[in-house]
Amino acid sequence: MAACLLGEKDRALLLDADRIIGVDEVGRGSLAGPVVVCAASFSSIPDDAGVRDSKRLSARRRDEAAERLRSSCERWAVCEVWVELIDRVNILEATRLAMRAAARALVTPGAVVVTDHVEPGDVGCAVLSPKRADADYFSVAAASILAKVHRDGIMVELGGMDPRWAWERNKGYGTADHRKALQDLGPSSLHRRSFHWSPVLP
């Protein structure tokens, strides 16, 4: 993974950084539950080919990678934004708010924050937001894995508390079974009212 899509000035910024803080979110497209952001700080990048964009890994490989990352990364921070705030400010602003909170928890002088295409606003240091950062930057891929494992754990726990929604399987995303349950039962307190739910076609 490399800063191959950046201009010369931004590549120099990364090379001069004391540490790189990768930031990524998960749950932005979900119909229910929180959006979760992780920031992961690295003073040097470990040699771990198993760390890549969380969407490209099986659940087992994500769990294994997350275990390794908790040992190899310098520090990490997780921020959850729940349904009430998502519906109040919209999902993009909720994501940006969580990104700022997670990044600011780790920022030190000389750090550079790298996010996946979403500009978080002022985090107290330089920020780069290239497209496909979760595929091209180890620190962002690491953050995506830690965020995904954290959020999946939340949704599995919620699924155990209310089995009607099968959140342990769909993680709050709009599967056919989830949309059918929405049609039959109406939304729960954990569903995002600001989202439009497409009905299940017969």
C-alpha positions as CSV (number, residue, x, y, z in Angstrom):
1,M,0.0,0.0,0.0
2,A,1.4,3.4,-1.0
3,A,0.6,7.0,-1.5
4,C,0.5,6.5,-5.2
5,L,-2.4,8.8,-5.9
6,L,-1.0,11.8,-4.2
7,G,0.8,14.8,-5.6
8,E,4.4,15.5,-4.8
9,K,3.6,17.9,-2.0
10,D,1.3,15.5,-0.2
11,R,3.8,12.6,-0.6
12,A,6.5,14.8,1.0
13,L,4.0,15.6,3.9
14,L,3.6,11.9,4.6
15,L,7.3,11.2,4.4
16,D,8.0,14.0,6.9
17,A,5.3,13.0,9.3
18,D,6.2,11.8,12.8
19,R,3.3,9.4,12.7
20,I,0.4,8.6,10.4
21,I,-3.1,8.4,11.8
22,G,-5.5,6.4,9.6
23,V,-9.2,7.1,10.0
24,D,-12.1,5.1,8.5
25,E,-15.8,4.5,9.2
26,V,-18.2,1.6,9.0
27,G,-22.0,1.6,9.1
28,R,-22.6,4.7,7.0
29,G,-25.0,2.8,4.7
30,S,-26.7,0.8,7.4
31,L,-30.4,1.2,8.1
32,A,-30.0,0.7,11.8
33,G,-27.4,1.1,14.6
34,P,-24.5,3.4,14.9
35,V,-21.9,4.7,12.5
36,V,-18.5,3.8,14.0
37,V,-15.2,5.5,13.2
38,C,-11.8,4.3,14.2
39,A,-8.5,6.2,14.2
40,A,-5.3,4.1,14.3
41,S,-1.9,5.7,14.9
42,F,1.4,4.2,13.6
43,S,4.9,5.5,14.1
44,S,6.1,2.8,11.6
45,I,4.1,0.6,9.3
46,P,4.3,-3.2,10.2
47,D,4.8,-5.8,7.6
48,D,1.4,-7.4,7.6
49,A,-0.1,-8.5,4.2
50,G,-3.3,-9.6,5.9
51,V,-4.3,-6.0,6.6
52,R,-6.4,-4.6,3.8
53,D,-9.8,-2.9,3.4
54,S,-12.1,-4.6,5.8
55,K,-14.7,-5.2,3.1
56,R,-12.3,-7.6,1.3
57,L,-11.7,-9.8,4.3
58,S,-13.9,-12.6,5.8
59,A,-15.1,-12.2,9.3
60,R,-12.5,-14.6,10.6
61,R,-9.7,-12.9,8.9
62,R,-10.9,-9.5,10.1
63,D,-11.0,-10.8,13.7
64,E,-7.5,-12.2,13.3
65,A,-6.2,-9.0,11.8
66,A,-7.8,-6.8,14.5
67,E,-6.1,-8.9,17.2
68,R,-2.7,-8.3,15.5
69,L,-3.4,-4.6,15.0
70,R,-4.2,-4.0,18.7
71,S,-0.7,-5.2,19.4
72,S,1.1,-3.5,16.6
73,C,-0.5,0.0,16.4
74,E,0.8,2.7,18.6
75,R,-2.7,3.8,19.8
76,W,-6.3,3.6,18.5
77,A,-9.5,5.4,19.3
78,V,-13.1,4.4,18.4
79,C,-16.1,6.8,18.2
80,E,-19.7,5.7,17.9
81,V,-22.5,8.0,16.7
82,W,-26.0,6.7,17.3
83,V,-29.3,7.1,15.6
84,E,-30.6,10.2,17.4
85,L,-27.6,12.3,16.2
86,I,-27.5,10.7,12.8
87,D,-31.1,11.7,12.2
88,R,-30.5,15.2,13.6
89,V,-27.5,16.2,11.5
90,N,-27.5,13.7,8.6
91,I,-25.2,10.7,8.1
92,L,-22.4,12.6,6.4
93,E,-22.1,15.2,9.2
94,A,-22.4,12.4,11.8
95,T,-19.5,10.6,10.1
96,R,-17.4,13.8,10.0
97,L,-18.1,14.5,13.6
98,A,-17.0,11.0,14.6
99,M,-13.9,11.3,12.5
100,R,-12.9,14.5,14.2
101,A,-13.4,13.1,17.6
102,A,-11.5,9.9,16.9
103,A,-8.6,11.7,15.2
104,R,-8.3,14.4,17.8
105,A,-7.9,11.7,20.5
106,L,-4.6,10.7,18.8
107,V,-3.2,13.8,17.2
108,T,0.3,14.9,18.3
109,P,2.6,17.6,16.8
110,G,3.9,16.4,13.4
111,A,1.2,13.9,12.8
112,V,-0.7,13.5,9.5
113,V,-4.3,12.2,9.4
114,V,-5.3,10.1,6.3
115,T,-9.0,9.4,5.7
116,D,-10.9,7.6,3.0
117,H,-12.2,10.4,0.8
118,V,-14.3,12.1,3.5
119,E,-12.9,15.4,4.6
120,P,-13.4,15.5,8.4
121,G,-12.7,19.2,9.0
122,D,-10.2,20.6,11.6
123,V,-8.5,17.8,13.6
124,G,-5.5,19.8,14.8
125,C,-3.0,18.6,12.1
126,A,-2.6,18.1,8.3
127,V,-5.3,15.9,6.7
128,L,-5.2,14.0,3.4
129,S,-8.4,12.5,2.1
130,P,-7.7,10.6,-1.2
131,K,-10.1,8.2,-2.9
132,R,-9.6,4.5,-2.1
133,A,-7.4,5.3,0.9
134,D,-8.7,2.1,2.6
135,A,-7.2,0.1,-0.3
136,D,-4.0,2.2,-0.7
137,Y,-3.0,3.1,2.8
138,F,-2.1,0.6,5.6
139,S,-3.2,2.9,8.4
140,V,-6.6,3.5,6.9
141,A,-7.1,-0.2,6.2
142,A,-6.2,-0.9,9.8
143,A,-8.7,1.6,11.0
144,S,-11.4,0.1,8.8
145,I,-10.8,-3.4,10.3
146,L,-10.8,-2.2,13.8
147,A,-14.0,-0.1,13.2
148,K,-15.7,-3.1,11.5
149,V,-14.9,-5.6,14.2
150,H,-16.1,-3.1,16.9
151,R,-19.4,-2.3,15.1
152,D,-20.1,-6.0,14.3
153,G,-19.7,-6.8,17.9
154,I,-22.3,-4.2,18.8
155,M,-24.8,-5.4,16.3
156,V,-24.3,-9.1,17.4
157,E,-25.1,-8.0,20.9
158,L,-28.1,-6.0,19.9
159,G,-29.3,-9.0,17.8
160,G,-29.2,-11.2,21.0
161,M,-31.4,-8.6,22.8
162,D,-34.0,-8.4,20.1
163,P,-34.1,-11.4,17.6
164,R,-36.8,-10.0,15.4
165,W,-34.3,-8.0,13.3
166,A,-31.5,-10.7,13.0
167,W,-28.9,-7.9,13.4
168,E,-26.3,-10.6,14.3
169,R,-26.6,-11.6,10.6
170,N,-27.3,-8.4,8.7
171,K,-25.5,-6.0,11.0
172,G,-28.3,-3.4,10.3
173,Y,-27.8,-3.3,6.5
174,G,-30.8,-3.5,4.1
175,T,-31.0,-7.2,3.3
176,A,-34.2,-8.6,2.0
177,D,-35.1,-10.2,5.3
178,H,-34.4,-7.0,7.2
179,R,-36.5,-4.9,4.8
180,K,-39.3,-7.5,5.1
181,A,-39.2,-7.2,8.9
182,L,-39.4,-3.4,8.6
183,Q,-42.5,-3.8,6.4
184,D,-44.1,-6.2,8.9
185,L,-43.1,-4.6,12.2
186,G,-42.3,-0.9,11.4
187,P,-39.0,0.7,12.6
188,S,-37.4,0.1,16.0
189,S,-35.8,2.7,18.1
190,L,-32.5,1.8,16.5
191,H,-33.6,2.5,12.9
192,R,-32.6,5.7,11.2
193,R,-35.7,7.7,10.5
194,S,-33.8,10.0,8.1
195,F,-33.1,7.0,5.7
196,H,-35.6,5.9,3.0
197,W,-36.3,2.2,3.2
198,S,-37.2,0.6,-0.1
199,P,-40.0,-2.1,0.3
200,V,-39.4,-5.7,-0.6
201,L,-40.7,-6.4,-4.0
202,P,-43.1,-9.4,-4.3
